[in-house]
């Protein structure tokens, strides 16, 4: 039996995914297929590294080990053909903390920042809470997948004098792994209109063959002169709770500017468990990841087949990466509130409401399939029952 088949009871562990939904919906026995963490144990090498730390028994201040820089550089080179130097690497408590700091470092209040629609909800929150102007460019759904509307992006760059675009690659919630040619076209527009790219590449390792992940840095000549890359092994190896991420900045002037704001906000310290877990994951997690990806793919295929047989009116994007599926329930003619009510109170299953990802997410839901297939099967049955 695959290690990913093992059911793990997460109730009562202060889990956001499992324990908060009772307070949110006031409904017992809900099954969560929402927030993007996996119901799988972390790689054994990571757990062993933590056990060694606990056996030592002292959890004092920790410096960033040289071995961590080496582990990051080696991983990015081997898995993403990305050549890095130690100075290119900055550490933050999380990808969102890094993006928020970068927004403060490179823009001023009322500056325009562009994101796609739909896209990961915290992007818009960071923009609005920092008093920047939120601009959305709707993605085009074509042949069952999202594509960028480059004409719309260019028009909005010009019209709103956009300073920054936050890119999600691979895309959440659509699962698109942007092609090199697409990133090249986007990058040339950014170069033309002097727009900085903040590329959130946290799902960079969760890509299914034959799709190939291309870092924005590598998409075009000197793209690193006007871009920052945000990533973390926490998504890859299910370690979201240790709160650690990296920002890759090759351009020296951009790096100095970001470091200055990082120091102003005192964001430069990383907790001991983040440092230890990150190094262990990059050094020992490759085999675990190689087993994870086909398991997630099998769950995706299972889900696609289930909907085809039992809920053919729900349209699903087949993701090229991530473990997240974008579901279109518009054929049911339900409002967003009624759709969520049906699923939660009728089916006792929790998904992410699509409308939170932007106006284009109306009558959509996001489904997380990173769980044992038995759990997934029960969740899919609940969705079907809710829509009967």
C-alpha angles and dihedrals in degrees: 000000000000116000086237092062092067111108113225121196106228097172113117094022095105088255115170089207097051109019105043099057094077090060092042099050105016089226125124128223095024118167113220118218094156131080113067105256126103129244090226132105116255118255115289092240091059093048090049091051090053092047090053090051092049093046088056086055102206119107102180130141112314130204122217106267121230088230090065093058089048092049092052094046092048093047095049091047095048099040104029106021088238117148113211139177124211091251090058091067125086125174128224134172090249144345092260091050088053094049092047091051091048091050088055092045099050106029140049130220111290093020112137120249121186128213133170124258116255102029142132106309100227090067091070092042092055091050097049098040088054090052094246123141112261115220122181130200113196118229117231118237108219129164091349098308140079124262129185119252098225094180090055092046092052093047091051092046088057100037098047100029089235114209101188138018119201108211125195111211114200088028121244120231099011099050093226116157101206115233120238090246091054092050090046092054091047092047094052089053089051091049091049095050097034094243120160117225121218102194114199103204099165091130092051094120096046097078125128123223134281086031114090126210115228119192113224087236089063099042097085144002113293093350088145087069090074105025144072124203121216120196146140140190089228092089094043096051101028096252100129093136095064090069106218133135142158133230115205114210119172098172109086096212093050090047093052091049093050093045090052092056091042090056092046089056093040090235096140099092120092122195120248095248090053092053095045095043095048095051093045093048094052092044100043109017102080096095092046090052092048089057094042099056098060090045091055089046090053090051090050091051090047090052095047091051092047093054092045091054102035108020107026092160091068111087115211131194110226101226123229089200143002124047093260127107125202111218125197113207095170093118088070091063092222124147116241090255093050092046093053091044091052093051098043102037099024100038101020091226127124123215130165112271109244095215089069088067092062139288091299089062093072111136091006134114134196118228125200113211097180096114138087110298091240089059091047092049091054091048093051091050089053091052090051092049091050092056099044 
